Amino acid sequence: MRLLTWLTVIYLVVLVLALAVSLVTIFVYLWRIGSALAAVQGELSRTQLNTAPLENHLETINGGLVAVRDGLKQVDENLFETNESLNGVAAHLGIGSVTQK
């Protein structure tokens, strides 16, 4: 009976040590992850500060590009109408028509 008691105590000590090592390892990895996340947060804050002056410039550029987009849409509509007209003329002359995609 005494042997069984000692074996149980030894097993319990090994189990507690294994649990302690596992918990310490988890703590170390969590600490490393926390440090990495803190570094990322710092870099993101710096990036936000460094790019803040660009906001007004980007809004200006975006406004200009909207005007370009609208102009290109109008050009596309005009080209479509021209294509339709030329297809009508070509059909009337019997020389064929331009295929549309």
LUMVEXVO-971454 format. One record per residue: x, y, z of N, C-alpha, C in turn. Coordinates in steps of 0.02 Angstrom, whole numbers, plus 50000, padded with zeros to 5 digits. Each point is the difference from the previous one (the first is absolute). Layout:
XYZXYZXYZ...
***
This chain:
500414994050000499595006050000500435006350000500554999750035500455005750005500305001649931500154995049960500275000949933499505003749956499374998150005499485003249961499935007450019500075001550063499975007050023500585004049970500604997250002500575003649973499955000849925499774995049965499905000549928499485005449983499485000550039499495005049990500285007050012500415000850053500305006450014500485002049944500404995449977500475001449946499625001949936499474996349985499595001549942499705007050006499765001750060499715006650012500525005549991500614999050024500535004949992500175000949926500064994649963500155000449928499445003649964499384998550018499435003249968499995007550014500135002050062500015007150018500585003549964500584996849997500565003049964499855000849926499694995049969499835000549929499505005649989499525000750044499515005349995500335006850009500465000550047500355006350012500425002049939500354995249971500415001449941499555002349942499434996749992499545001849947499745007150010499815001650060499735006750015500535005449991500624998650020500545004849990500135001049926499994994649961500105000549928499455004249968499394998850019499445003949974500085007350018500205001450062500105006950021500555003449958500544996449987500555002949960499755001749929499634995449970499755001349933499505005850000499575000350049499535005650005500365006650009500544999950038500405006150011500315002349934500274995249961500295001649935499475002849952499424996950000499465002449957499795007050021499955001250065499825006750024500525005249980500634998250004500535004649979499965001449925499874994949961499955001049927499405004449984499444998950033499405004149988500125007250021500365001050054500165006850021500445003549948500474996349971500425002949947499585001849938499544995549982499565001349943499575006250014499745000550060499585005850018500405006449995500624999850022500435005949995500135002149928500134995149958500135001449929499375002649966499434997250018499375002549970499865007150021500165001750062499915006950023500465004749961500624997949990500465004149961499765000849928499744994649971499755000349932499415004849995499574999850049499425004650001500245007250003500495001450042500265006850005500345002149935500384995549970500375001749939499545001049940499444996649998499555000649942499445005050010499935002850059499465004850013500035006149953500585002849983500015005749955499764998449929499984993749982499804998249932499255000349989499625000350054499274999749994499725005449954500205006250010499745005449958500214999249927500624997949990500244999049932499614994449965499874994650036499634994549970499285001949984499705004150042499325002349985500005004349938500505004249991500065004249940500094995749938500454995250005500134995449944499384996149983499654997650052499394996149989499475004349964499935006350020499535004449967500175000949927500645000849985500225000749931499874993649960500124994450031499894993749965499264998749987499575002450043499284999449989499815003849936500295005949992499875003949939500264996349938500594997050005500284996249944499544994149984499764996650052499554994349990499375002149963499715005650022499395002449968500135001749927500575003249987500185001649931500094993849957500324994950028500114993849963499344996349987499545000550047499344997049989499655003449941500065006649998499705003749945500334998249934500664999249999500354997949939499774993149979499914995550048499774993349984499305000249969499565004050028499335000749971500035002849930500425005149989500065003049934500284995049949500494996150021500284995049955499494994649984499594998250048499484995049987499505002749949499805006250010499525003149953500315000749931500645001849996500345000549936500044993249966500144994950038500024993249974499334998049971499465001550037499334998449976499865003749934500185006349998499885003949938500404997249942500634998350012500414997349946499754993249978499744996050046499714993649981499395001149954499615005150016499425001549958500215002349931500505004249996500255002349935500294994149962500394995750033500304994349966499474995249975499484998950039499464995649979499645003149940499905006450001499665003549945500414999549936500655000450007500454999649942500134992849979499824995350043500094992949984500714997750008500385003450041500704997950008500124996350065499484998050034500084996250061499945004350062500074997050057499945003750063500554997950048500135004250047500504998750051499684995750054500324994650019499734995750053500115003250067499514999050044500055002850068500134994350048500355001650053500154995050051499525000750057
***
